[in-house]
């Protein structure tokens, strides 16, 4: 099929699919003639249209790649008319590839048109709270890399890398080199794999539970891994805001998951089951106070100063 539409937040698998499609379509010796990539912008569409209707030079096919293309948005009617004529007439040797981080809006006329002709692949990002799914994905990647993990090692690796698939893949390659064919155990993972930014969510949970020592240890690890302090705070604010909204909806007696998810800005309503358990024994006033402290912390950091000291001080305040 000459038209492919890839979308999703899982950049690692999406980019890998793009590379695989390139290798299938293009002859390496003729790539410079037959591959074109255009950044988002309506001004690039006419040239992309011209390229996709041009037969390839030499052997192999032609690939036109439009990452985060404006074709998935709103554009002039004349462009839509041209798209209607082009899509069914693309030469069989040519491939048009369009990618997007977000799900294409099916109400958009251009998207409706593309969906009629395109082969669609979704690359969803597994939420960090779906530990079992992340463990299964890690085991699959470990099989690709050629690493045999013990159950404890696999769980520890997921705990360290979260849903950052690219980081997880990199760490697996590192473990393969280190293990030299041996089964990777938890001690090897502890020795080689650094705690990553995935622990932002663990930090939020530690604060919610009032575990000062664990929270400070996580902060230390995150800073040692060069995680930007403002990003840490942004994750904490998002977590506490979500907890507060769900708690308030619970108190109000709202049981419709889709409604609660919409208000809480959750992409996956199934996550509500876990969030409700997390906030069951947390008071609304505590969540409101925590959110206030975090917003004060964000303001402090933006005014400069000792970021680490400010973060540690406010974390202690939050936990107590």
CORNOR-V790561 format. One record per helix or strand of 3 or more residues. SS is the DSSP state (H for helix, E for strand). FROM is the first residue (numbers start at 1). LEN is the number of residues. If there is no record, write none. Layout:
ss=[SS;SS]
from=[FROM;FROM]
len=[LEN;LEN]
This chain:
ss=[E;H;H;E;H;E;H;H;E;H;E;H;H;H;H;H;H;H;H;H;H;H]
from=[3;11;28;35;42;62;70;77;94;109;119;131;151;165;186;199;212;229;257;269;284;307]
len=[5;15;7;3;11;6;3;11;7;9;4;15;11;15;7;10;13;23;8;11;19;13]
